[in-house]
């Protein structure tokens, strides 16, 4: 595969086969030649789980202490007091039948969809529209709830969802490259703690097998898994 001039230049900043402590990895990433846009920084994990087994699925949501660096557009499907609480909390759009019809018609101009449990009967009918885009509300990620105010505030504050893929890998954003090294480290440590706590009881052997740090257009920097797990 032919790599870009930027990618090749960034490869010169570190030794691809080496393993680095988290703080050193962040320093190396921020020292690389820059792009014209603010790249997203991610951690990618390869976990010792079998995603084919329902009791080994790693999935959930968390709030990054320093936020994601991205403005989240939040929509809430609710009625009555739950709708009012969502509006007061700063939701971008709140409604019921009107929003359901707009989404059914193809409107997807939002990042997070929250719904009350009573609204889910209607929301589930939009599965073919919402599912492929990862927008379907789910109790496990806190987007199906009667506490609409807290859900909206969490989404606005930097709430992220995560789920392992078929290979047992999880990718999670930890902010933007413009963040300070300290802010990225704080978010990264919060993500590491969350993934470690999410270990399924049925998982056997080494759980966190690898962890890689990267930006949108950078090569991955391999992190010292044992050191990272103790951070």
Buried (B, 14 or more C-beta within 10 A) or exposed (E): EEEEEBBEEBBEBBEEEEBBEBBBBBBBBBEBEBBEEBBBBBBBBBBBBBBEEEEBBBBBBBBBEBBBBBEBBBBBBBBEEBBBBBBEBEBBBBBBEEBBEBBEEEEBEBBBBBBBEBBBEBBEEBEEBBEEEEBBBBEEBBBBBBBBBEBBBBBBBBBBBBBBEEEBBBBBBBBBBBBEEEBBBBBBBBBBEBBBEBBBEEBEEEBBBBBBBBBBBBBBBBBBBEBBBEB
